[in-house]
Amino acid sequence: MTRALVLGAGIGGLSAAARLAHAGYQVQVHERLPRPGGRSNLIERGGFRIDTGPSILLMRDIVEGTFADVGADPADYVSIRRLDPAYRVFFADGTRMDAKVDRAELRAELEHIEPGAGARFDDFAEIGDQLYRGAREHFVERNFRSMREMFGVSNLPQFVSLRVYEPMHKLVGRHFRDPRLRQLFTFNAMYIGMNPFTAPAIYALLPYNDTVEGVHFADGGMYGVVEGLVRLCEDLGVEIVCDHPATGVLQRDGRAAGLSFADGDLEADLTLVNADWPWAQQRLLDREPRHPLPGKRLRYGPSAMNFYWAVQGDVGNLEAHNIMFGDDYEGNFRDVFAGKVHERPSYYVHVPTLADPSLAPDGHHIVYVLVPHSNSDAPIDWAHERDRVREFVLHDLEAKGVTLRERIQFEEVIDPPRWAEQFSLARGATFGLSHSVSQVGYLRPHNKDPHLRDLYYVGSSTHPGAGVPMVMLSARLVTERIVDEHPPARRGAPARA
Ligand SMILES: Cc1cc2nc3c(=O)[nH]c(=O)nc-3n(C[C@H](O)[C@H](O)[C@H](O)COP(=O)(O)OP(=O)(O)OC[C@H]3O[C@@H](n4cnc5c(N)ncnc54)[C@H](O)[C@@H]3O)c2cc1C
């Protein structure tokens, strides 16, 4: 049997392992951390089950497709439902609105903020629908093996129709005048670590995705998805070894011959690296991470300051997902992307226990706070910044009627340097390399190594990019490529639930 070694049990690594096993490879996954999931990890303590990383589940079809494509019934592994509202939004002037699922209710919420905005949302959603479907077909769900495939005559018209050269905030600004609605329909660029004021309009597919395709929740939280993937892998015969960091990629005769560990080497016919791509270049291959185009500088995305609070009692007027806008929206992004601190940041609050109460003991809630932040490359006194941001958020929540301070039973904090060190992320960039136009598709690190044969990559900093569904797609694309280039010795069997 063709033997494949996967380095890293993030969502990308697990999804690829399942697909490879189903395609007929013998697959072993080696993970540095004590449990699988990567950034999508878990803090388990005192009956609380707290997700560390992703929380907003989008593109359900791709998530469920990961299971269905290997012959499994997704319902045997994950239980996913749509949330209503998708989120509650608190604006800096004290007003708030809910992103309702029902179109008439959503329109009414928008009208309340800007007369006429309800009807204009329909036009905006139509454009979002074109962008979403077009981007998936022409840019996201395909491998780019050459410059020509991306910039060839057949793909070029898509750059215009998918508004790659128009800024996102301008497109949104044509539909909505009220600054609050402009914030509502642009903040989503941060899902992939982009600044809405520089992001191309193609990313207006993100607010469309939230409001039309829907924000979903998996029972057990996002770690419920990780657990589903682990079970899928096991049912397909994948072996997952945790607490086993690789020290390097074994190199022989111009090819990757497997992985090195402190306790010896393991040989393989092909090696798939899921560790963050720039991190892996530096730490496992002893190379400077380089842009696929010679001479072009790689750009890194921002990071996040995360607080995880185990709270006794209720959480006031919060919903499962809440967006808290600060009073200097544009300045906030400018600072985050310039490596500076911002005094009064916008932030996101997730209360997963409102969607799944089993995640905490009775009468308790989990409050997960994510403050978008410059990455760990910035010259910042992180200990001071952690305390400052914590105080700001607690105070701001109090002003919104949510008093938590005295009821926090325990807390964890992950700041940008901890994202870097504990989760092996270059510069602590939580969403990987930037998704600017110069770093997507063929211009993003490829899923195949340019120098060593039999070495492949999957995950956020490779094509198509960051986010749970995107790394699942990355797994599909790299598996297609591997099957093409390394046909397995025998075909695999469907998963047994
Ligand atoms: C705070 C935060 C919030 C987010 N919010 C969302 C969200 O709401 N929705 C969404 O869709 N996405 C979100 N994301 C993005 C999403 O989590 C990621 O895009 C996705 O989980 C990345 O998966 P991955 O497989 O590429 O990488 P990773 O999760 O980074 O997995 C890589 C794995 O490789 C392992 N590894 C590294 N080095 C070694 C080694 N030497 N030996 C063995 N193993 C090694 C790592 O330990 C890790 O387990 C968020 C991310 C963060 C951090």
The ligand as an SDF file (V2000), in Angstrom:
LIG
                    3D

 53 58  0  0  0  0  0  0  0  0999 V2000
   -8.9370   32.6780   17.2850 C   0  0  0  0  0  0  0  0  0  0  0  0
   -9.3660   32.1020   15.9630 C   0  0  0  0  0  0  0  0  0  0  0  0
  -10.6620   32.2740   15.5270 C   0  0  0  0  0  0  0  0  0  0  0  0
  -11.0620   31.7280   14.3120 C   0  0  0  0  0  0  0  0  0  0  0  0
  -12.3710   31.8500   13.9450 N   0  0  0  0  0  0  0  0  0  0  0  0
  -12.8220   31.1660   12.8880 C   0  0  0  0  0  0  0  0  0  0  0  0
  -14.2190   31.0450   12.6540 C   0  0  0  0  0  0  0  0  0  0  0  0
  -15.0320   31.5710   13.4150 O   0  0  0  0  0  0  0  0  0  0  0  0
  -14.6260   30.3110   11.5750 N   0  0  0  0  0  0  0  0  0  0  0  0
  -13.7520   29.6800   10.7510 C   0  0  0  0  0  0  0  0  0  0  0  0
  -14.1830   29.0120    9.8000 O   0  0  0  0  0  0  0  0  0  0  0  0
  -12.3980   29.7760   10.9550 N   0  0  0  0  0  0  0  0  0  0  0  0
  -11.9330   30.4800   12.0070 C   0  0  0  0  0  0  0  0  0  0  0  0
  -10.5920   30.5000   12.2830 N   0  0  0  0  0  0  0  0  0  0  0  0
   -9.6650   29.9240   11.3020 C   0  0  0  0  0  0  0  0  0  0  0  0
   -9.5970   28.4080   11.4130 C   0  0  0  0  0  0  0  0  0  0  0  0
   -9.4870   28.0390   12.7600 O   0  0  0  0  0  0  0  0  0  0  0  0
   -8.3630   27.9040   10.6900 C   0  0  0  0  0  0  0  0  0  0  0  0
   -8.3340   28.3930    9.3590 O   0  0  0  0  0  0  0  0  0  0  0  0
   -8.2970   26.3840   10.6580 C   0  0  0  0  0  0  0  0  0  0  0  0
   -8.6920   25.7900   11.8750 O   0  0  0  0  0  0  0  0  0  0  0  0
   -6.8500   26.0290   10.3530 C   0  0  0  0  0  0  0  0  0  0  0  0
   -6.6980   24.6610   10.2300 O   0  0  0  0  0  0  0  0  0  0  0  0
   -5.3250   24.0710    9.6610 P   0  0  0  0  0  0  0  0  0  0  0  0
   -5.5310   22.6260    9.5360 O   0  0  0  0  0  0  0  0  0  0  0  0
   -4.8980   24.8340    8.4740 O   0  0  0  0  0  0  0  0  0  0  0  0
   -4.1890   24.4490   10.7280 O   0  0  0  0  0  0  0  0  0  0  0  0
   -3.9350   24.2100   12.2770 P   0  0  0  0  0  0  0  0  0  0  0  0
   -5.2050   24.2100   13.0290 O   0  0  0  0  0  0  0  0  0  0  0  0
   -2.9400   25.2380   12.6540 O   0  0  0  0  0  0  0  0  0  0  0  0
   -3.2880   22.7610   12.3490 O   0  0  0  0  0  0  0  0  0  0  0  0
   -1.9210   22.5150   12.1270 C   0  0  0  0  0  0  0  0  0  0  0  0
   -1.4800   21.4250   13.0640 C   0  0  0  0  0  0  0  0  0  0  0  0
   -0.1040   21.1200   12.8330 O   0  0  0  0  0  0  0  0  0  0  0  0
    0.4720   20.8280   14.1010 C   0  0  0  0  0  0  0  0  0  0  0  0
    1.9210   20.9250   14.0490 N   0  0  0  0  0  0  0  0  0  0  0  0
    2.6720   22.0450   13.8980 C   0  0  0  0  0  0  0  0  0  0  0  0
    3.9870   21.7340   13.9520 N   0  0  0  0  0  0  0  0  0  0  0  0
    4.0590   20.3980   14.1390 C   0  0  0  0  0  0  0  0  0  0  0  0
    5.1320   19.4870   14.2750 C   0  0  0  0  0  0  0  0  0  0  0  0
    6.3980   19.8970   14.2460 N   0  0  0  0  0  0  0  0  0  0  0  0
    4.8670   18.1620   14.4430 N   0  0  0  0  0  0  0  0  0  0  0  0
    3.5770   17.7360   14.4720 C   0  0  0  0  0  0  0  0  0  0  0  0
    2.5140   18.5600   14.3690 N   0  0  0  0  0  0  0  0  0  0  0  0
    2.7530   19.8730   14.1990 C   0  0  0  0  0  0  0  0  0  0  0  0
   -0.1450   21.8750   14.9990 C   0  0  0  0  0  0  0  0  0  0  0  0
    0.0050   21.5540   16.3710 O   0  0  0  0  0  0  0  0  0  0  0  0
   -1.5960   21.8350   14.5340 C   0  0  0  0  0  0  0  0  0  0  0  0
   -2.3460   20.8880   15.2380 O   0  0  0  0  0  0  0  0  0  0  0  0
  -10.1590   31.0220   13.5030 C   0  0  0  0  0  0  0  0  0  0  0  0
   -8.8350   30.8390   13.9380 C   0  0  0  0  0  0  0  0  0  0  0  0
   -8.4500   31.3510   15.1680 C   0  0  0  0  0  0  0  0  0  0  0  0
   -7.0710   31.0840   15.6650 C   0  0  0  0  0  0  0  0  0  0  0  0
  1  2  1  0
  2  3  1  0
  2 52  2  0
  3  4  2  0
  4  5  1  0
  4 50  1  0
  5  6  2  0
  6  7  1  0
  6 13  1  0
  7  8  2  0
  7  9  1  0
  9 10  1  0
 10 11  2  0
 10 12  1  0
 12 13  2  0
 13 14  1  0
 14 15  1  0
 14 50  1  0
 15 16  1  0
 16 17  1  0
 16 18  1  0
 18 19  1  0
 18 20  1  0
 20 21  1  0
 20 22  1  0
 22 23  1  0
 23 24  1  0
 24 25  2  0
 24 26  1  0
 24 27  1  0
 27 28  1  0
 28 29  2  0
 28 30  1  0
 28 31  1  0
 31 32  1  0
 32 33  1  0
 33 34  1  0
 33 48  1  0
 34 35  1  0
 35 36  1  0
 35 46  1  0
 36 37  1  0
 36 45  1  0
 37 38  2  0
 38 39  1  0
 39 40  1  0
 39 45  2  0
 40 41  1  0
 40 42  2  0
 42 43  1  0
 43 44  2  0
 44 45  1  0
 46 47  1  0
 46 48  1  0
 48 49  1  0
 50 51  2  0
 51 52  1  0
 52 53  1  0
M  END
$$$$
